[in-house]
Amino acid sequence: MSVVACGDFLIPKKSDDKWAVVACDQYTSSPEYWEREKARIGDAPSTLDLICPEAFLGDIDARLPAITAASEKYAASDIFEKSSGLILTKRTVGGVERYGLVCTIDLEKYTFNGKAPVRATEGTVLERIPPRLAVRRASRYEASHVLCLIDDEERTVVEPLIGKGKKLYEADLGAGGRLEGFSVVEPENVLRALDALESRAEKAGEPFILVGDGNHSLASAKALYEELKDKGDERADRARYATVEIENLRSDAVVFHPIHRILYNTDLGAEELCFGRGGSLKVVGKVEAEVPCPADGIETYRAVQDYIDDYISSHPSVKADYVHGEADLRALCEKHNAVGFVMPTIPKDTFFGYVSKHGRLPRKTFSLGQAWEKRYYYELREIGRG
């Protein structure tokens, strides 16, 4: 077993608010957010230098040399210290404390298109892997925003660690949030608790770990590992393990938020919209209406996504995106005269059971928090120079 393992993590010797930036797949329709982040950070060391925000993926080839140069500059510097083992993270946003366990998972036991102890929860768009894989190739470091979930009803893994361990770092985040990291004392006890959960899941025929956020990032990590393994590259042994943060689904701080849809450059009318029967879906922006949809929330996501995919295939000028937060959705609709779909919230208590029975959810069905509540990059792992 032992899907989960300790890691050799690199963290800045000096806690720095400019080092941490939010996951690259946030604010995809707001490049100005990332421009403000760049202005805030200036020339200071930052994880922003090691990633490519999805808002700029169209410019990925031009950005890769800078990512390589930054990773080599940091490797030659003396800004890191090593923390081997496990790390407990604490994110405080809006007065809510949310805890997670930073560790590594064995990519031999992960899949995004089948059954394995670690599984994707949404459909993976294969076309989205190559640019993320290019970023991983460009840097000697792994910077991860992957959030995974375990169903730990008895709270045996994360919760016993709270209030213990040496503080390793702290940083102020956007929206008034704060990030702290703590060493984990006796990590072997945590790994035993995780092994027990894995055994229980295996006996029940259910997945052990589900990917909550960052599925395409984890799929890209898997692609890099397979590539290095096929080449017989010595870096494959390190690339086999990917950094993730594990959170307990049962925590009150873990909240499922809907991910809304937006269509740009469309003449769509309300009369064209019907996604099913039994429920209603709010459409905002250029179209303001309540349209029919399935009563089941997950089936509503499936129906809306299928409609959008079909619609774009016959309207090449139309562009779609995913938006966190209804207020942001409305603002973007107003700014771009676009059409927005206000998607429903999925109950988390049926989450593991649904995936076990039905497989993956439609892509972008839920989010573990709003954009400003996402995982921020902080810990690095060195994979090796390409």
C-alpha positions in Angstrom: 0.0 0.0 0.0 1.6 3.2 1.2 0.1 5.5 -1.4 1.1 8.5 0.8 4.7 9.2 1.7 6.9 11.9 3.3 8.7 14.4 1.2 11.9 16.5 1.1 10.3 20.0 1.0 12.1 23.2 0.4 10.8 26.3 2.1 12.2 29.9 2.3 14.5 30.5 5.3 12.7 33.7 5.8 8.9 33.8 5.8 7.9 36.2 3.0 4.4 37.3 1.9 5.7 37.8 -1.6 6.8 34.2 -1.9 3.3 32.7 -1.9 0.8 33.1 -4.8 -2.5 31.5 -5.4 -3.1 28.5 -7.7 -2.4 29.2 -11.3 -5.8 28.1 -12.4 -7.6 30.9 -10.6 -8.6 34.3 -12.1 -8.3 32.8 -15.6 -10.5 35.6 -17.0 -8.8 38.3 -15.0 -5.2 38.7 -16.3 -5.2 42.1 -14.5 -5.2 40.2 -11.2 -1.9 38.5 -12.1 -0.5 41.8 -13.3 -1.2 43.3 -9.9 0.5 40.3 -8.3 3.6 40.9 -10.4 3.6 44.6 -9.4 3.2 43.7 -5.8 6.0 41.2 -5.8 8.5 43.2 -7.9 11.9 41.6 -8.0 11.5 39.7 -4.8 11.8 35.8 -4.9 8.4 34.3 -5.5 6.7 31.2 -6.6 5.1 33.3 -9.3 8.4 33.0 -11.1 8.0 29.2 -11.3 4.4 28.9 -12.6 2.4 30.2 -15.6 -1.0 31.5 -14.7 -3.7 30.0 -16.9 -4.7 33.5 -17.9 -1.5 33.6 -20.0 -1.3 30.0 -21.3 -1.7 31.4 -24.8 1.8 32.9 -24.3 3.3 29.8 -22.7 6.2 29.3 -25.1 7.5 32.8 -24.5 7.3 32.3 -20.7 9.1 29.0 -20.4 12.7 30.4 -20.6 12.0 32.8 -17.7 10.7 29.9 -15.6 13.8 27.8 -16.3 16.0 30.8 -15.5 14.2 31.5 -12.2 14.5 27.9 -11.1 18.2 27.8 -11.8 18.7 31.1 -10.0 16.9 29.9 -6.9 18.9 26.6 -7.0 22.1 28.6 -7.0 20.9 30.8 -4.1 20.8 30.2 -0.4 17.2 31.1 0.2 15.8 27.6 1.1 16.0 25.2 4.0 14.9 21.6 3.8 11.9 20.2 5.8 11.8 16.4 5.5 8.6 14.6 6.5 5.1 16.0 6.5 3.8 19.5 6.9 0.5 20.6 8.5 -0.8 23.7 6.8 -3.3 26.2 8.3 -5.1 28.7 6.1 -7.2 31.3 7.9 -9.5 33.2 5.6 -12.6 35.2 6.7 -12.0 33.9 10.3 -12.3 30.3 9.2 -9.3 28.0 9.9 -8.7 25.2 7.4 -6.1 22.5 7.9 -4.3 20.2 5.5 -1.5 17.7 5.3 1.3 18.4 2.8 2.8 15.1 1.7 3.5 13.2 -1.5 1.5 10.5 -3.3 2.7 7.7 -5.5 1.6 8.4 -9.0 1.7 4.7 -9.8 -1.5 4.6 -7.7 -3.2 7.5 -9.3 -5.4 7.7 -12.5 -7.5 10.3 -14.1 -9.3 7.9 -16.4 -10.1 4.7 -14.4 -10.1 3.1 -11.0 -7.2 3.4 -8.6 -6.6 4.3 -4.9 -6.2 7.9 -6.0 -8.7 9.1 -8.6 -9.7 12.2 -10.5 -13.1 13.4 -9.7 -13.8 15.2 -13.0 -13.3 14.6 -16.6 -9.8 15.5 -17.8 -9.3 17.6 -20.9 -6.3 16.0 -22.5 -5.5 19.2 -24.5 -4.9 21.0 -21.2 -2.1 18.7 -20.2 0.7 19.7 -22.7 1.1 23.3 -21.5 1.2 22.3 -17.9 3.6 19.5 -18.7 5.8 22.1 -20.5 6.0 24.2 -17.3 7.0 21.1 -15.3 9.7 20.3 -17.8 11.0 23.9 -17.7 11.6 24.0 -13.9 13.7 21.9 -11.7 11.1 22.4 -8.9 7.7 21.1 -8.4 5.3 23.8 -7.0 1.9 22.2 -6.3 -1.6 23.5 -5.8 -3.2 20.1 -5.8 -5.8 19.6 -3.0 -7.0 16.0 -2.2 -9.7 14.7 0.0 -10.0 11.7 2.3 -13.2 10.6 4.0 -11.9 10.4 7.6 -15.1 10.3 9.7 -13.2 9.5 12.9 -10.7 12.3 12.3 -7.6 10.2 12.7 -5.2 11.9 10.3 -5.2 15.7 10.2 -7.1 16.8 13.3 -4.8 15.2 15.9 -1.9 17.3 14.5 -3.6 20.7 15.2 -1.7 22.8 17.8 1.4 20.7 17.6 4.8 20.9 15.9 7.2 23.7 15.2 6.1 26.6 13.0 8.0 26.5 9.7 6.6 29.5 7.9 3.8 32.1 7.9 2.7 34.5 5.3 -0.2 37.0 4.7 -2.3 36.1 1.8 -4.8 38.0 -0.4 -8.3 38.9 0.9 -6.9 39.2 4.4 -6.0 35.5 4.7 -3.0 34.0 6.4 -1.0 30.8 5.7 1.0 28.9 8.3 3.0 25.7 8.1 4.0 23.4 11.0 6.3 20.4 11.2 4.6 17.1 11.9 5.9 15.2 15.0 6.1 11.4 14.6 4.9 11.3 10.9 5.0 7.5 11.0 1.8 7.6 13.2 0.1 9.7 10.5 1.2 7.3 7.8 -0.2 4.4 9.8 -3.6 6.2 10.2 -3.6 6.8 6.4 -2.8 3.1 5.7 -5.7 2.1 7.9 -8.1 4.4 5.9 -6.7 3.0 2.7 -7.4 -0.6 3.8 -10.9 0.3 4.8 -11.5 2.0 1.5 -10.1 -1.0 -0.4 -12.4 -3.5 1.5 -15.4 -1.3 0.7 -14.4 -1.1 -3.0 -14.1 2.7 -2.8 -11.4 5.1 -3.7 -9.0 6.1 -0.9 -8.1 9.6 -2.1 -10.1 11.9 -4.4 -8.6 14.9 -6.2 -10.6 17.9 -5.2 -8.6 20.7 -6.9 -5.7 20.6 -9.4 -6.6 17.5 -11.3 -5.0 18.7 -14.5 -1.8 19.6 -12.6 -1.7 16.1 -11.1 -2.3 14.6 -14.5 0.6 16.6 -15.8 2.8 15.3 -13.0 1.8 11.8 -14.0 2.7 12.6 -17.6 6.1 13.8 -16.7 6.8 10.8 -14.5 5.8 8.4 -17.4 7.9 10.4 -19.8 11.0 10.2 -17.6 10.4 6.5 -16.7 10.1 5.6 -20.4 13.4 7.4 -21.1 15.2 5.7 -18.2 15.9 9.2 -16.7 17.3 9.1 -13.2 14.8 11.8 -12.2 11.9 9.4 -12.6 12.3 8.1 -9.0 11.6 11.6 -7.7 9.0 12.5 -10.3 7.1 9.3 -9.3 5.9 11.1 -6.2 3.8 14.3 -6.4 3.3 16.9 -3.8 -0.3 17.3 -2.6 -2.2 18.7 0.3 -4.7 16.3 1.9 -7.8 17.6 3.6 -10.6 15.8 5.5 -13.9 15.9 3.7 -15.6 15.8 7.1 -14.1 19.1 8.2 -16.6 21.9 8.6 -14.0 24.2 6.9 -14.1 22.1 3.7 -17.0 23.6 1.7 -18.0 22.7 -1.8 -18.6 25.9 -4.0 -20.2 25.8 -7.4 -18.1 26.7 -10.5 -20.1 28.8 -12.8 -20.0 29.0 -16.6 -19.6 32.0 -18.9 -19.9 32.3 -22.7 -18.3 35.2 -24.5 -19.1 36.5 -28.0 -22.6 34.9 -28.1 -26.0 35.9 -29.4 -27.6 33.1 -27.3 -31.2 33.8 -26.3 -33.2 32.4 -23.3 -35.6 30.6 -25.7 -32.8 28.3 -26.8 -32.0 27.1 -23.3 -33.5 24.0 -21.8 -31.3 21.5 -20.0 -33.8 19.1 -18.6 -36.8 19.0 -16.3 -37.5 19.1 -12.6 -35.4 22.1 -11.6 -34.4 25.6 -12.7 -31.1 27.3 -13.5 -30.4 31.0 -13.3 -28.9 32.6 -16.4 -27.4 36.1 -16.0 -25.7 38.9 -18.0 -26.8 39.4 -21.6 -29.6 36.9 -20.9 -31.5 37.2 -17.6 -33.8 34.2 -17.1 -34.7 31.0 -15.2 -34.4 28.0 -17.5 -35.3 24.3 -17.0 -32.7 21.9 -15.8 -32.6 18.5 -14.1 -33.5 18.3 -10.4 -30.2 16.6 -9.6 -27.3 19.0 -9.3 -24.6 16.8 -10.8 -26.9 16.0 -13.8 -27.3 19.7 -14.3 -23.6 20.2 -14.6 -23.5 17.3 -17.1 -26.3 18.8 -19.2 -25.0 22.3 -19.2 -21.4 21.2 -20.0 -22.6 19.0 -22.8 -24.7 21.9 -24.2 -21.7 24.3 -24.0 -19.4 21.8 -25.7 -21.8 21.3 -28.6 -22.6 25.0 -28.9 -18.9 26.0 -29.2 -18.3 23.3 -31.7 -20.8 24.9 -34.1 -20.0 28.5 -33.1 -16.2 28.8 -33.3 -16.1 32.5 -32.3 -17.7 31.8 -29.0 -15.4 31.3 -26.0 -16.2 29.6 -22.7 -14.6 29.9 -19.2 -15.2 28.8 -15.6 -15.7 31.4 -12.9 -15.6 31.1 -9.1 -18.2 33.3 -7.3 -21.5 34.6 -8.5 -20.4 38.2 -8.0 -17.4 37.7 -10.2 -19.6 36.0 -12.8 -22.0 38.9 -12.9 -19.1 41.4 -13.1 -17.6 39.6 -16.1 -20.9 39.3 -17.8 -21.5 43.0 -17.5 -18.0 43.9 -18.6 -18.0 41.7 -21.7 -21.8 41.5 -22.5 -21.5 37.8 -21.9 -23.9 35.1 -20.8 -23.4 33.4 -17.4 -24.8 30.2 -15.9 -25.2 30.2 -12.1 -24.5 26.6 -11.3 -25.8 24.7 -8.2 -23.9 23.6 -5.1 -23.1 19.9 -4.8 -23.7 18.2 -1.4 -20.3 16.8 -0.2 -21.8 14.0 1.9 -22.6 12.0 -1.3 -19.3 12.8 -2.9 -17.3 9.6 -2.3 -20.3 7.4 -2.8 -21.2 9.0 -6.2 -17.6 8.7 -7.5 -17.4 5.1 -6.4 -20.7 4.2 -8.1 -20.7 6.4 -11.1 -17.1 7.4 -11.8 -16.0 10.9 -12.6 -18.1 14.0 -12.3 -18.5 16.4 -15.2 -15.4 18.7 -15.3 -15.5 21.8 -13.1 -18.4 20.6 -10.9 -17.2 22.0 -7.6 -14.5 24.0 -6.0 -13.0 23.7 -2.6 -13.4 27.3 -1.7 -13.7 30.6 -3.7 -10.7 31.8 -5.7 -9.1 33.6 -2.8 -9.4 30.6 -0.6 -7.5 28.2 -2.8 -4.2 26.6 -2.1 -1.2 28.9 -2.4 2.2 27.7 -3.6 4.8 27.7 -0.8 6.6 24.4 -0.4 8.8 23.2 -3.3 10.3 19.8 -4.1 13.3 19.5 -6.4 12.8 17.0 -9.2 16.1 17.9 -11.0 17.4 19.9 -13.8 16.2 18.9 -17.3 
